[in-house]
């Protein structure tokens, strides 16, 4: 009978604390995606305005840019498990307020904007604390496996949460989604409480949060390797990640498929992302570095361009699946590289600077939308692919030059 330690893909689950975190995250993340569906449905029901949906999305993502670095400083300064319990408790309270306002028909658009912004702040801190905690739950040689499993759980939640949300809306109404999401946090909070971790030792220095943030920025500037892979993730956030918001244009104007075809197009990247996550979790040894990250970015650029000019539905499905595969590969490898190369006392701040790239997705959507109005969506996607490819190529050239100089310096020292 195979055990968790003998199954290569699941080997990090033999660590009880990590297993508890992942189990809770599966339930809680599914609830989050369920709430996202309910929120979009609610905004549309109240406003009948696509603009309103976009504005609410900005309120949800802008906290990543505004306080992303603050979240990293909090994760480095305080007990990360306790930070997680507080943020998840606040998220639970937000869902309960949502449920109350909807159930008693008191909800208004400004309430939704305020609740979305509040949850954006909470999730910004929560994500950094959760990712920072993983580093202390598994050995370093299993970090890629753990991050791959986390990513696969997240992508599975993107399928399970919306599916469950649709059924709950149909049978219990919109308010039911918010109540079920609130209840889902109980499982995660219970698992966090059950973790057996060494007593947390408070830092002895009394720096301000601003000084902590400045220290994290200084470290990132000094470590050129991590600086550049974080930089390329920002390029992806501006010119690559927002592609999925424009898939409806291809479905109707290019491929001429109906609602079923559109659903398949939108699910294809999720399938590719899940395969990528499980593939990374299954790898025994992989040199996580600039080269592997750049290969994923180049693959993303290639398949995004292929999708842009495809007029064959099956080819478009395949291209989008590979886009999802390469995008998740880039993010998981970048996350692993940062966690393996950053000191524990700075990990939260450096990770937070990486996660801030999600706050750029809305700006990227505006850039792509504006360009599409001028040159067409197909050529816009092609240009975005070229920009991502050029960034990856430049980083590969720079990385090779650095390795050559290091080898020459080492050879000179040995003479």
N, C-alpha and C positions, 0 to 999 in steps of 0.2 A: 504494500500500500504506500504510494508516494506521500511524502511529507512536504510541508511548505518549504523547508530548506532544500529539498531535492528538486523541486519544481523551479527551474531557472527564472521564469518570468515572475514568480510570486515570492522569491526568496526573501525580500525585505519584510514580508508580512510575518515572518517568524519573530520579529521584534514586537512585543506586545504593545508598547506605547505607540508605535507607528500604526499598528493595526487598528487600535482604538481611534486614532486621529482620522484614519482613512474611512473607517466605518461611519463615523459621525459626519464626515465631509460629504459622503455619498448621499445621505438622507437630507442634510442641510442644503447642499448645492441643488439637489432636485427641487427642493422647496423654493429656493431662490429663483430658478428658471420658471417654475410654476407661477410665482408672483410676477415675474417680468411679463409673461403672457397676459395675466389678468390686468396688469397696469396698462399695457398697450390697448387692450380691449376696452378698458374703462375710459381711457383718454379719448379713444375714437367714439365711444358711446356718448360721452359728454360734449364733445366739440365738433365731431364730424370734420376734423381738420388735420390733414397730413402735417401741416406746419406745427400744430400743437404737439404731435407725437415727437417731431424732431427737437422741439424746444425742451420737452421733458427729458429726452435722452441726453441733452447737454447738461442739464442739472444733475443727472446721474453720474456723468463722467468727469465733469470739470473739477471735482474735489481731488482727483488724482494729480492734477497739475498744481492745484493750489496748496495742498497740504501733504503731498506724497512724501516729501523729505521729512516732514514732521512725524509722519507715521513710522518712518525708519528710525528716527531718533528715539521714539517711544519704545519701539521693539528692542532697541539696544540698551535702554536705560532701566526697564522694568522686567519683572518676571513674565516671560512670553506666554506661558500657559494662563496666567492670571489676566493678561491683556486679552487673550482670546476669549476667556470666559466673560469678561466685561463687554467686549464688542459683540459677542453673540447674544448676550443678554439684552443689549441695546437694540440689536436687529430684531429680536423677538418682540420687544416692546413696540418697535415701529410697525411690525406686521399686525399686532393687536390693535393699535390705533387705526391703522388702515381698515381692518375688519370692522371696527366700531363705527367709523364714519360712513363706510359703504352700507353696512347692515341697516343703519338708521337713516340712510339717504341724506346725510349731511355733507357729503364729499363735494368739493369744488376743485377746479383746476389748480388754484394756488395752493391748496392743501397737498395735491399730488406733487407739485414742484418742490414744496418744502420737504415733504417726506422722502422724495427721490434724492434731494441734496443731502439730507441727514443720513440716509442709508449709504450714499456715495462716500461720505466722510468716514462712517463706521467701517465700510468694506475696504477702504484704502488702508486703514490701520490694521484691520484684520488680516488682509492678504499678506502683508509684510511680516507680521508676527507669526502667522502659520507657516510660511515658507522658511523663516528663520529657525523655527522650532524643529523642522524636519532634520536639519543639520545635526542636532544633538540626539536624535532618536535612532539613527542608523549609522553604521560605520561609513567612512568616506568612500570606501571602495564599492559601496552599495547605493551611493547617492543617486547615480543615474537611474538605477532600477526603481528607487523610491519615487523620484520625480516623474519617471515614465508612468508608474502606476497611478500617481496623483493626477497626472494629465489624462490618463484613460478614464479614471473615475469622473473627472470634470466633464469630459466629452460624452460619456455615457449619461451623465446628469442632464446634458443639453438635449438628449433624446427623450429620456424618461420624464423629466420635469414638464416640458411643454405638452407631451402626450397626456400625462395625468391632469395637467391644468385644463386642457380642453374638455376632458370628461367631467371634471369637477364643475366647470362653468356650466356645462349642459345640465347637470343633475342637481347641483347645490347653489349655482349662481356665482357671480364674481366674488362676493363676500366670502364664500366658502374657500376659495383659493388662499385668501389672506389668513384665514383661521387655520387651515391645514399647514401653511408655511410656518406660522407662529408655533404650532405644536411640534413641528419637525426639529426645532432648536433644542427641545428637551433632550432628545437622544444625544446630540452632540455635546451639550453641557454635561450630561451624565458621563459620557466617555472621557471628557477632559478631566472631570473630577476623579475618575478611576485611575488615571495615569500615575505611575510610581516613578517620580523623578527625584534626583538629588535636590536637597534644599537649595533654593535660589539665594545667591550671595549678591547683595546690593553693591553697586559701584561705590567706591570711596570718594571719587572726585565729585565735585559739586558744580560742574559746568552748566551753563544755561543750554536750553534746547537749541538756540541759535548757534552756540559754540559747537554743539554736537553735530549739527548739520554741516557747519563749515569744515569740521574735521573729516566728515564723510566725503565731502566734495574734494577736499585736498588729497585724500587717499586715492580717489578715483582719477584725479588729474595726474597723480604720480605714477599710477599703474596703467601704462599706455595700452597694454593688451586688453584689460577689462574695459578701459575707456572706449576703445574702438569697437568692441563687440556690443557695448551698450549703445554707442552711436549708430551702429548699423541697424539696431532694433528700432531706433527713432526714425530712420529712413523708411523702414518697413511699415511703421505705424502711419506715416504720412502718405506714402505712395503705394502701399500694398494692402494692409489689413482692411481698409474700408471697402474693398472690392465687393463684398457680399451684399452691400446695400444697393448695388446697381444691377444685380443679377436679374431683377424683374424686367429691366429694359431688354436684356438679351432674350429672355423667355418670350416676350411678346413681339418685339420688333425684328429680331434676328432669327430665332429658332421657330417662332410661331407655334408654341406649345401652350396648352391650356393649364388649368390649375394643377392637374396631376403632374404634368411635366415640370412645372415650376417647383412643386414640392420635391421632386427628385433632384432637381438642380441644387436646391438649397440644402438638401440632406447629404449630397455627395461630399462636400468638404468635411462634414462631421465623420463620415465613414473613413475618409483618408486620415483624418486626425487621430481617430481611435486606433487605426492600424499602425500609425507612426508611434503612438504612445506605447502600445504593446510591443512593438519591434524594439524600441529603445530599452524597455524593461527586460527584454529577453537577451540582450547583448551581454556577454560575459566580460569582454574587455573592449573598450572603445576609447581611443585617445580623444578626449573632449578638448577641443581647442579651436583656434581661429579657422583652420582649414575646414573642419567638418561643418562649422556654422556657416561659412561662406558657400560651401557646396549646397547647403539647404536653401540659402538665399538665391543662388543661381538657378536651382531647380524651380523655386517659386516663380522667378522671373520668366523662365522658359515656358512653364505651363500656363501662367497667366496670359502671356502673349498668344499661346496656342489657343486658349479659350476665346480670346478677343476676336480671332479671325475664323473660328470654327463655325460652320453652317450645318454640321452634322450632329444631331442630338447626342448620339452615343459617345462621339469624340468629346463633346462638351462636358458630359458627365465624367468621363475619365480625366479630363484636364482639371476639372474642379476638385475631384478626389485627390489628385496629385498636388494641387495647390494647398489643400488642407493638410496633406501629409508633410509637405516641405515647411509650411508655416509653423506647425506644431513642433516639428523637428528643430527648427531654428530657436524657438522659444525655450524648449526643454534643454537643449544643449547649452544655450546662453545661461539659463538658470543654474545648471550644474557647474559650468565653468566658474561662475561667480561664487557659488557656495564652496567649491573646492579651493579657490584661490584667495579668498578673503578671510582675514582673522575674525574669530567669533565676535569680538567686541565691536566690530565695524560692520558685521554682516547685514543687520537690519537696514542700516543707512544706505549701503551700496545696493542692496536688493530694491529698496524703495525708489532709488534713482532709475533702476531698470524698469520697474513697474509703472513709473510715471508715463511711459510711452503710450499706455492705453488712453491717457488723457488727450493725446494728439489725434485720436481716431476721428473725432468730430471735425477738427481742422482739415484732416486729410479728405474727409467726405466733401467738404466745401471746395477744396482744390480740384478734386476729381470731377465734381459736378459742374464747376465753372469751366474747366477744360473741355468736358464733354459737350457743353453747349456751343463751344467754338469749333471743335475739330471732330466731334463724334465720339461716342463711347468706346468704339473699337480701337481707334487710334489713341485715345486717352489711356486705355489699359496697356497698349503696346508701349507708350512712352513711360508709363509707370514701371513696366517691366524692365525697360532699358535703364532707368534711373537706379533701380534696385541692383541690376546686374553690374552696372558701373561701380556702385559703392562696394559690392562684394569683390570685384576684380581689383579695385584700388587697395582694399584691405589685404587681399592675398599678396599683392606685390609688396606692400609695405612690410607685411609679416615675413616674407621671404628675405627681404633686405635686412630686417632686424636679425634674423637667424644667421645670415651670412656674416654680418658684422660681429655678432657674438662669437661665432666660430673662429673668425680671424683674430679677435681679441684674445680668445683662449689659446690659440696657436702661438701668438706672440708672447704670451705669458710663459708658455712652456719652453720657449727657446732659451 
